[in-house]
Amino acid sequence: MSETQNSKVYDLEDRTLKFARQIREFVKKLPKNIANIEDIKQLVRSSGSVGANYIEANESLSKKDFAMRIKISRKEVKESRYWLRLVETMSNSLEEVRNELIREATELMKIFGSIVEKSK
């Protein structure tokens, strides 16, 4: 891998890590009702899985394995977006944070989709 490609790999690793951390900070502020507690668990799991699968993709042994891991990352970020839309925020400031996180999830979905297309 060239140095430029390599730095892009790590930029996306950092970006997915930042996304998972932002999700964790966001959920700490959400109301703790029965529905939210269950939805938060799912959101935390899926947001962490995005970056974990991306790291696995970068360590893959074959092009097929790489594509599969990237598709899983895309699926997990799509799922994170779903859970973000489902949780109850109960405040305008949390609604703004949620919208920012949904935008980031959408951007990550597009990036992973583009990587999948280019890996064909």
Helices and strands as residue ranges (DSSP letters): H 3-28, H 34-58, H 63-86, H 92-118
